[in-house]
Amino acid sequence: MVRSASGKRKRRIACRLAALVADMEQASAYPDWLSAAREHDELTGADAWREEDDTDLYDYQLIRSRARLLRKLRRTRDIPRLVFYLNEELHGNLGNMANPALYGVALAGTKRLITDYLDEVVATLDDLCRLRSRELPAREKLAFFRRAAHSFGRTGLLLSGGATLGLFHLGVVKALWESRALPVVLSGSSAGSIVAAVVATHTDDELGGIFDPGYVNMEAWRDFGLDALFEGRGLGDIDKLRHASMFT
């Protein structure tokens, strides 16, 4: 009887996990995807993994101590020491926290400690940016943020090729844009370079328009496929290229 109940529970969990995967694949907005991902993590135990600091994948003791130190210095408004520590230690792989293995366990994020540390860094940088004090004159502040940008780096978005499948890049860009997480550094190859160019040449206010299905001209691409190759029609016919435009 106990074994039967256990088997039923496992089957229910397996069915629910499959449903959640389907929900994530069909999600039309990031919040919907994240909600399903979090429930998925709860059922698989990945959420418990996120809450545990201890692992050999990164120096959790270093990250923990740095988060506490930044929190203390920010609370006491010790500006000189804040600037000193950020100048000395601000980079994207402190304590090996950029280890790819840390980002392949849970769907909804990595170790909570890493997230808390990065949140503290962002809060500290925001405070310093807004600060009006003789302890950090404007010229020194500008120099500090230039060094920080160089050492901490910036997130970039690289869009690969894929012919007409490259249109899927628009969905990625839309999700990032709606979450206010779209990087300012964009690159791409083949179809990805076209999408990157369109995004890069529009302002934030204009970007919403390119996600309208009517903005993408699919008719012009009917002659560009394997059928054209087998039928002897040139894939790069100059007349068709002049007529074709992915975006209206």
N, C-alpha and C positions, 0 to 999 in steps of 0.2 A: 504494500500500500504506500509506504514511504517512497519507495523507488518510483512508483507510478506518478505520485504527486511531483517528485523532483523532475521527472521526465516531461511532464506537462508544463512545468514552470520554464524549463529550458526551451521548449518549443515556443511558448508564448514570447519569451525574450528574443528568440531567433526571428520570429515573425515581426516583432516590433522593430528590431534592428533593420530588417530588410525594408520595412515601411519607411523608416527614418532615412535610410540611404536614398530611397526613391524621392522622399520629400526634399532632400538636399539637392538631388540632381534636377528637380523640377522647380526649385525655388526661384522666384522672379526678383527677389531683393535679398540683400545680405542679412538683414535682421531675421528673415524667415529661415535662411540657411543656418545661421548661428544658433537659433532656437533648437532646431533639429540636431545640430552637432552637439550641443550641450547635453541633450537628453541621451544621445548616442554614447557620449563619454560616461554618463552616469551608469548606464546599463553595462558597459564594458569594464568599468572600474578605472577608466583613464582619468576621471576627475579626481579620484583619490591619489593617483600618481602625481597630478599637478600640485596637490597640496603638500606633498612630502618634499622637503628640501634636500634630503640626503640622497646623493647619487654620485657615482664616479664620472658622470658625463661632464661635470663642470665643477669649479671651485665654489661650492655653495657657501662655505664659511666666509670667503672673501666678499662675495656679493652681499651676503647678509650684513657683514660689518660695514660695508660701504653705504648700504641703504640706511642703516641706523645712524651713521655719521652725518650723512647729508641731511637726514631728518632733524637731527639735533642742531646742526649748524644753521639750518633754515629757521628753526624755531627760535634760536637765540640771536638770529640776524648777525651772525659772525661773517660779514661779507669778505674780508681779506682771506680767511681760511677757506671759505666756499670757493672763491676764485682760484685759490692755490690748488686745492684738491681736484677741481674740475680740469684745470690746466694740466695737471700731472697724470690724471688717470682716465680722462674721458676718451674712450674709444669703443668701437663697436664689438670688441671681443674680449672684454674684461672677464677674467676668470673662465675663459673658454665658453662663454654663454652663447656664442654663435654656432656652437657645435650642431651640425645638421641632425644628429641623433635626438636632440632635445625637441625637435619639431616634427617628429614622425610618430609620436605615441598618442597624443590626444588631438582630436579634431579642432577643438575650440581654443587651443593655445598651448603654450609651453608651461614650464614650472611657474607657479604663482609668485615665487620669490623673484624670478627674473622680471616678471611683469611689474611687480611692486617697485623693484629697483629702477626700472626704466621710467615708470610713472613719477618717481621721486626726482629723477634727473630732469624730466620735462618740467615738473613743477618748479624746480630750482632755476632752470634756465628762464622760465616765464617770469619768476620773481626778479631775477637779475635784469631782465629786459625792461621791466616796468620801473625798476629802481631809479629814484632821483636822489643821489647822495654824493657828497664829496668823497666818500670812501671808494667810489667807482666812477670817476669822471667820464664824460662821454667818449673822449678819445681812447681811454683805456678799455671802456666797455666795448667799443667797436673792434679794437684789436683782439680782445678776448673772444668775441663771437666769431671773428674770422678764423682764429686758431681752432676754436671748437668745431666749426663747420669742416675744417680740413681734417682734424683728427677723428671726429665722430663719424664723418662721412654723411652721405645722403642716399636714400633709397632710390634706385632706378628701376624702370620698367622696360624690359626687353620683350618685344613681340616677335615671335618667329614667323616663318613663312607658312604656306599652306594653301595657296590658291584661293578659291572661294571660301574654303574653311577658315581663312583668315578673318572673315566677318565675325567669327566668334570672339575675336579680340574686343569688339565693341561691347560685348556683354561684360567682359572683365573690366574694361575702362569705366563702363557705366556703374558697376558695383563699387569700384574704388572712388569714383567721383561722388556718388550719392553718400558715401561714408566719409567724405572729406579726407580721403587717404590717397588720392591720386598723386604720384610723385611728379616733381617738376622736371626730372631727368627722364627723357623718353628716347627709345631707340627701337629699331626693328629691321627685319630683313624681308624682302619680297612683299607679300601681302601685308605683313606686319609693319613694314616701313610706310606703306600707304596710310594705314590706320594711325600710326604714330604721327605722321605728317599732318593729317587732318586734325587730330587732337591738339597738336602743338601750335597750330595756326588759328585756333579759336580761343577766345577768352573764357573764363569760368562762366560768365553769364550766357555765353553763346553755346556752350557745350551741350546743354540740355536738348537743343534742337537736332543734334546729329544722331540722337538715339531714337528719333521718330522713324518707324519703318519706311515711311515715304521718302526719307532722305537718301536711302540706299537704292541705287538704280540697278536692279537685277536683270532687267531686260537686255541691257547692253552686253551682258556676259553670256548670253545663250550660245553664242558662236565660239566660246572659248572653253573647250573641254575635250575629253578623249574622243567624242564623236567627231569633232572637227578634224582631229588628227587622222582617224581611220577613214574619213571621207575625203581626205586630200585637201581640206581647207587649211590655210595657213593659220597657225595659232597666233602669229604676230603680224598678221596682215595690217599694213599701215592705215588703210581706209577704216578698218574696223577699230583700230586703236584710236584713231581720231574721233570716231563716233562714241566709243565706249568711255564711260566715266563711272567709277564705282559709286561716287557720291554726286547727287544732283545739286 
